[in-house]
Amino acid sequence: MSDSDNAESGIPLTEMEAQDVGRDAERDHTLARGAGDLEAVFDVPVQIAAVLGHSRMHVSDLLKLAPGTVLKLDRKVGEAIDIYVNDRLVARGEVVLVEDKLGVTMTEIIKSDR
């Protein structure tokens, strides 16, 4: 006899059976929702950073920098760059040139541990 048979026949469900029915209904509701449910967050601003690399230096060296100074980074040419959304690493990508502007193409999505 299924959970719905128990409910329809008037036989009380056990606590475990009731939890299963609730979980199934919740799962079905979650799957039925579409992208329209996300409309409320479409206009939420996020900060995006594409990090080419890092460098460490003393303040005295920083003050000596001038236009045209080459700054050595911890990455090699052609190595993937890190893409952060709200200070969280979410992807890796590569720099591309679109018309006369720089852009980033995502090549790998980073799955979070959460």
Secondary structure, DSSP 4 states (H G I P E B T S, - for coil): --HHHHHHHTPPPPHHHHHHHHHHHHHHHHHH--GGGGGGGTT----EEEE-------HHHHHT--TT-----SS-TTPPEEEEETTEEEEEEEEEEETTEEEEEEEEEPPP--
